[in-house]
Amino acid sequence: MPAYLITRPRDQKLDDLVIEDPALTLRFEAGWAILADDHGVCLAIPSGQGASIQRVDVEEPAPREE
């Protein structure tokens, strides 16, 4: 499942955030990082904010055959 970790500079005093969703996408447009899913935009971060975005998917284990 796609997941992204958003970290912001410590001087902004904002907590780190993980966003995950099966339909999550990330795009960059006009100086913005935009995370969206099937319902629309989930989060938009301006490039000047200094945030770091890292993909941190967790692989689901494959089903075991008995």
N, CA, C and O atoms as a MOPAC input file, in Angstrom:
PM7 MOZYME 1SCF
protein

 N      0.84900 1    -1.16800 1     0.00000 1
 C      0.00000 1     0.00000 1     0.00000 1
 C      0.90000 1     1.23900 1     0.00000 1
 O      1.82100 1     1.33200 1     0.81100 1
 N      0.64300 1     2.17700 1    -0.89300 1
 C      1.44900 1     3.39100 1    -0.92000 1
 C      1.32900 1     4.17100 1     0.39300 1
 O      0.23300 1     4.37400 1     0.91500 1
 N      2.47800 1     4.59900 1     0.90800 1
 C      2.50900 1     5.40200 1     2.13700 1
 C      3.65400 1     6.40000 1     2.02800 1
 O      4.70400 1     6.09600 1     1.46200 1
 N      3.44200 1     7.58400 1     2.57200 1
 C      4.45800 1     8.63700 1     2.54200 1
 C      4.64200 1     9.20300 1     3.94300 1
 O      3.67000 1     9.43600 1     4.66200 1
 N      5.90400 1     9.42100 1     4.32700 1
 C      6.25700 1    10.06900 1     5.58400 1
 C      6.59700 1    11.51400 1     5.26900 1
 O      7.47100 1    11.78800 1     4.44600 1
 N      5.90400 1    12.44200 1     5.92700 1
 C      6.16400 1    13.86800 1     5.74800 1
 C      6.81600 1    14.38000 1     7.03200 1
 O      6.24200 1    14.26900 1     8.11600 1
 N      8.00400 1    14.93400 1     6.90300 1
 C      8.68300 1    15.55300 1     8.03900 1
 C      8.88600 1    17.02300 1     7.71500 1
 O      9.15400 1    17.39900 1     6.57400 1
 N      8.75100 1    17.83500 1     8.73600 1
 C      8.88600 1    19.28400 1     8.56200 1
 C     10.02600 1    19.78400 1     9.44100 1
 O     10.37900 1    19.13000 1    10.42200 1
 N     10.60200 1    20.92800 1     9.10400 1
 C     11.67100 1    21.48600 1     9.94500 1
 C     11.19700 1    21.63400 1    11.39800 1
 O     10.05800 1    22.02100 1    11.65800 1
 N     12.08600 1    21.32100 1    12.32300 1
 C     11.72500 1    21.33800 1    13.75700 1
 C     11.24400 1    22.70200 1    14.23900 1
 O     10.44100 1    22.77800 1    15.16800 1
 N     11.72500 1    23.78300 1    13.61900 1
 C     11.29800 1    25.11000 1    14.07200 1
 C      9.82300 1    25.38100 1    13.77900 1
 O      9.25300 1    26.33000 1    14.31600 1
 N      9.20100 1    24.56000 1    12.93400 1
 C      7.77500 1    24.71000 1    12.66200 1
 C      6.91900 1    24.05000 1    13.74200 1
 O      5.71100 1    24.27500 1    13.80600 1
 N      7.54300 1    23.24000 1    14.58400 1
 C      6.86600 1    22.58700 1    15.70800 1
 C      5.63600 1    21.80100 1    15.27100 1
 O      4.60400 1    21.82400 1    15.94200 1
 N      5.75100 1    21.11100 1    14.15100 1
 C      4.68000 1    20.25100 1    13.65900 1
 C      5.14300 1    18.80200 1    13.72400 1
 O      6.31100 1    18.50800 1    13.46900 1
 N      4.23800 1    17.90300 1    14.06300 1
 C      4.58000 1    16.48900 1    14.14100 1
 C      4.79400 1    15.91000 1    12.75300 1
 O      4.23900 1    16.39200 1    11.76600 1
 N      5.61900 1    14.85300 1    12.69900 1
 C      5.75400 1    14.09600 1    11.46100 1
 C      4.40600 1    13.43600 1    11.16500 1
 O      3.59900 1    13.21200 1    12.06700 1
 N      4.18200 1    13.13600 1     9.90800 1
 C      2.89100 1    12.62000 1     9.48300 1
 C      3.10400 1    11.49600 1     8.48300 1
 O      3.93200 1    11.61300 1     7.58100 1
 N      2.35700 1    10.40300 1     8.63900 1
 C      2.36600 1     9.32300 1     7.65400 1
 C      0.97400 1     9.27300 1     7.03400 1
 O     -0.03500 1     9.21900 1     7.73800 1
 N      0.93900 1     9.29200 1     5.70700 1
 C     -0.32700 1     9.18100 1     4.97700 1
 C     -0.24600 1     7.91600 1     4.14200 1
 O      0.72400 1     7.71000 1     3.41200 1
 N     -1.27200 1     7.06100 1     4.24900 1
 C     -1.29400 1     5.84400 1     3.44300 1
 C     -2.70300 1     5.57600 1     2.95000 1
 O     -3.68800 1     5.85700 1     3.63300 1
 N     -2.77400 1     5.02800 1     1.75400 1
 C     -4.04900 1     4.72400 1     1.12700 1
 C     -3.74900 1     3.87100 1    -0.09700 1
 O     -2.75500 1     4.11700 1    -0.78000 1
 N     -4.57500 1     2.88100 1    -0.39200 1
 C     -4.31300 1     2.04100 1    -1.57100 1
 C     -4.25600 1     2.83000 1    -2.88400 1
 O     -3.56900 1     2.42500 1    -3.82100 1
 N     -4.97300 1     3.94900 1    -2.95200 1
 C     -5.02800 1     4.73400 1    -4.19000 1
 C     -4.20500 1     6.01900 1    -4.10200 1
 O     -4.38500 1     6.91200 1    -4.92900 1
 N     -3.30800 1     6.13300 1    -3.12200 1
 C     -2.55900 1     7.36600 1    -2.89400 1
 C     -1.54900 1     7.63500 1    -4.01100 1
 O     -0.82000 1     6.74200 1    -4.44100 1
 N     -1.52600 1     8.88200 1    -4.46700 1
 C     -0.55000 1     9.31400 1    -5.47100 1
 C      0.09700 1    10.60800 1    -4.99800 1
 O     -0.47000 1    11.35000 1    -4.19700 1
 N      1.29400 1    10.86300 1    -5.51000 1
 C      2.01700 1    12.10200 1    -5.21700 1
 C      2.36700 1    12.74900 1    -6.54500 1
 O      2.89400 1    12.09700 1    -7.44600 1
 N      2.06800 1    14.04000 1    -6.66000 1
 C      2.47300 1    14.77600 1    -7.85400 1
 C      2.99400 1    16.14100 1    -7.42200 1
 O      2.68300 1    16.62200 1    -6.33200 1
 N      3.78600 1    16.75200 1    -8.28600 1
 C      4.36000 1    18.07100 1    -8.02500 1
 C      3.83400 1    19.01800 1    -9.08400 1
 O      3.94200 1    18.75400 1   -10.28200 1
 N      3.26200 1    20.12400 1    -8.63100 1
 C      2.61300 1    21.04300 1    -9.55600 1
 C      2.74000 1    22.47800 1    -9.05000 1
 O      2.31200 1    22.78500 1    -7.93700 1
 N      3.31800 1    23.34500 1    -9.85300 1
 C      3.41300 1    24.78700 1    -9.56700 1
 C      3.94300 1    25.07700 1    -8.16200 1
 O      3.40500 1    25.92900 1    -7.45500 1
 N      5.00300 1    24.36300 1    -7.76000 1
 C      5.60600 1    24.61400 1    -6.45800 1
 C      4.91400 1    23.93800 1    -5.28700 1
 O      5.18100 1    24.28200 1    -4.13500 1
 N      4.03900 1    22.99200 1    -5.55200 1
 C      3.31700 1    22.26300 1    -4.51600 1
 C      3.55700 1    20.76700 1    -4.66100 1
 O      3.66200 1    20.25400 1    -5.77500 1
 N      3.64400 1    20.06800 1    -3.52900 1
 C      3.60400 1    18.60200 1    -3.49200 1
 C      2.17100 1    18.24500 1    -3.11800 1
 O      1.67000 1    18.67300 1    -2.07800 1
 N      1.51700 1    17.46500 1    -3.96200 1
 C      0.09300 1    17.18400 1    -3.77600 1
 C     -0.11600 1    15.68600 1    -3.64100 1
 O      0.20400 1    14.91700 1    -4.54700 1
 N     -0.66100 1    15.27900 1    -2.49200 1
 C     -1.01800 1    13.89100 1    -2.24500 1
 C     -2.52000 1    13.75800 1    -2.43500 1
 O     -3.29500 1    14.51600 1    -1.85200 1
 N     -2.93100 1    12.78900 1    -3.25500 1
 C     -4.35000 1    12.62300 1    -3.55600 1
 C     -4.71100 1    11.14800 1    -3.58800 1
 O     -3.85000 1    10.28500 1    -3.76100 1
 N     -6.00600 1    10.87300 1    -3.41900 1
 C     -6.52600 1     9.51800 1    -3.57400 1
 C     -7.75700 1     9.58100 1    -4.47200 1
 O     -7.96100 1    10.57000 1    -5.17700 1
 N     -8.58000 1     8.52900 1    -4.45100 1
 C     -9.76200 1     8.47900 1    -5.31400 1
 C    -10.76900 1     9.58600 1    -5.01700 1
 O    -11.59100 1     9.91500 1    -5.87300 1
 N    -10.72100 1    10.16000 1    -3.83200 1
 C    -11.68100 1    11.18700 1    -3.43600 1
 C    -11.16700 1    12.60100 1    -3.66000 1
 O    -11.90400 1    13.56600 1    -3.45400 1
 N     -9.91300 1    12.73600 1    -4.07900 1
 C     -9.34900 1    14.06000 1    -4.32600 1
 C     -8.10100 1    14.30600 1    -3.50500 1
 O     -7.45200 1    13.37000 1    -3.03800 1
 N     -7.77500 1    15.57000 1    -3.33500 1
 C     -6.55400 1    15.97400 1    -2.63700 1
 C     -6.68100 1    15.67200 1    -1.14600 1
 O     -7.67400 1    16.02900 1    -0.51100 1
 N     -5.65300 1    15.00300 1    -0.59300 1
 C     -5.59100 1    14.70600 1     0.84200 1
 C     -4.75000 1    15.75100 1     1.56900 1
 O     -5.07600 1    16.17000 1     2.68000 1
 N     -3.65000 1    16.16600 1     0.91300 1
 C     -2.72300 1    17.10100 1     1.52700 1
 C     -1.94100 1    17.79400 1     0.42200 1
 O     -1.51900 1    17.15400 1    -0.54100 1
 N     -1.74900 1    19.09300 1     0.55900 1
 C     -0.93100 1    19.86400 1    -0.37900 1
 C      0.06500 1    20.67100 1     0.44500 1
 O     -0.31500 1    21.37500 1     1.38000 1
 N      1.35100 1    20.56200 1     0.08800 1
 C      2.41800 1    21.21100 1     0.84100 1
 C      3.19300 1    22.11800 1    -0.10800 1
 O      3.67200 1    21.65800 1    -1.14400 1
 N      3.32400 1    23.41600 1     0.23300 1
 C      4.10100 1    24.31100 1    -0.62700 1
 C      5.58800 1    23.98400 1    -0.52600 1
 O      6.08000 1    23.62000 1     0.54300 1
 N      6.29300 1    24.11500 1    -1.63600 1
 C      7.72200 1    23.77300 1    -1.65400 1
 C      8.53400 1    24.64600 1    -0.70800 1
 O      9.55400 1    24.18500 1    -0.19400 1
 N      8.13400 1    25.86000 1    -0.46100 1
 C      8.86300 1    26.76200 1     0.41600 1
 C      8.76800 1    26.41800 1     1.89100 1
 O      9.45200 1    27.03000 1     2.71100 1
 N      7.94000 1    25.45600 1     2.24200 1
 C      7.75900 1    25.09200 1     3.63800 1
 C      8.93100 1    24.28000 1     4.18800 1
 O      9.10900 1    24.19800 1     5.40400 1
 N      9.72900 1    23.68100 1     3.30600 1
 C     10.89400 1    22.92100 1     3.75500 1
 C     10.59000 1    21.51100 1     4.19600 1
 O     11.42200 1    20.87900 1     4.84800 1
 N      9.42100 1    21.00000 1     3.86000 1
 C      9.05400 1    19.63900 1     4.24700 1
 C      9.82200 1    18.62400 1     3.40600 1
 O     10.24000 1    18.90200 1     2.28200 1
 N      9.99000 1    17.45000 1     3.98200 1
 C     10.61400 1    16.33000 1     3.28600 1
 C      9.56600 1    15.23700 1     3.14700 1
 O      8.86500 1    14.92200 1     4.10900 1
 N      9.45400 1    14.65900 1     1.96000 1
 C      8.47200 1    13.59900 1     1.70700 1
 C      9.22800 1    12.35700 1     1.27300 1
 O     10.00800 1    12.38400 1     0.32000 1
 N      8.98300 1    11.26800 1     1.98900 1
 C      9.67700 1    10.00600 1     1.70300 1
 C      8.64400 1     8.89100 1     1.59500 1
 O      7.76200 1     8.76600 1     2.44500 1
 N      8.75900 1     8.08200 1     0.54300 1
 C      7.85100 1     6.94700 1     0.40100 1
 C      8.29000 1     5.84300 1     1.35100 1
 O      9.46000 1     5.46300 1     1.37600 1
 N      7.34100 1     5.32900 1     2.13300 1
 C      7.65800 1     4.33300 1     3.16500 1
 C      6.66200 1     3.17800 1     3.13500 1
 O      6.12400 1     2.79800 1     4.17500 1
 N      6.41600 1     2.62300 1     1.96400 1
 C      5.46500 1     1.52100 1     1.83500 1
 C      5.85600 1     0.36500 1     2.74500 1
 O      7.03500 1     0.08800 1     2.97000 1
 N      4.83900 1    -0.28900 1     3.25400 1
 C      5.04400 1    -1.51800 1     4.01100 1
 C      4.51900 1    -2.64900 1     3.14600 1
 O      3.34000 1    -2.68800 1     2.79600 1
 N      5.41300 1    -3.56500 1     2.80800 1
 C      4.99900 1    -4.69100 1     1.97200 1
 C      4.13800 1    -5.65100 1     2.78100 1
 O      4.49700 1    -6.05100 1     3.88900 1
 N      3.00100 1    -6.01200 1     2.21000 1
 C      2.14600 1    -7.01600 1     2.83700 1
 C      2.73900 1    -8.38400 1     2.55700 1
 O      3.15800 1    -8.65000 1     1.43000 1
 N      2.78700 1    -9.26500 1     3.55700 1
 C      3.31300 1   -10.60200 1     3.29800 1
 C      2.40800 1   -11.35400 1     2.31700 1
 O      1.18400 1   -11.23000 1     2.34700 1
 N      3.04700 1   -12.13000 1     1.45800 1
 C      2.30200 1   -12.92000 1     0.49500 1
 C      1.52000 1   -14.00700 1     1.22800 1
 O      2.00900 1   -14.56300 1     2.21200 1
 N      0.31600 1   -14.31300 1     0.76000 1
 C     -0.44500 1   -15.38500 1     1.40700 1
 C      0.29900 1   -16.71200 1     1.30600 1
 O      0.88900 1   -17.03200 1     0.27400 1
 N      0.26100 1   -17.46200 1     2.37100 1
 C      0.94700 1   -18.75800 1     2.38600 1
 C      0.00200 1   -19.85000 1     1.89700 1
 O     -1.17200 1   -19.89900 1     2.26400 1
 N      0.54000 1   -20.70200 1     1.07700 1
 C     -0.25400 1   -21.84400 1     0.63100 1
 C     -0.08700 1   -22.97000 1     1.60400 1
 O      1.03300 1   -23.28400 1     2.00700 1
 N     -1.17100 1   -23.58000 1     1.98800 1
 C     -1.13800 1   -24.68700 1     2.95800 1
 C     -1.04800 1   -25.99400 1     2.23500 1
 O     -1.00800 1   -27.04900 1     2.86800 1

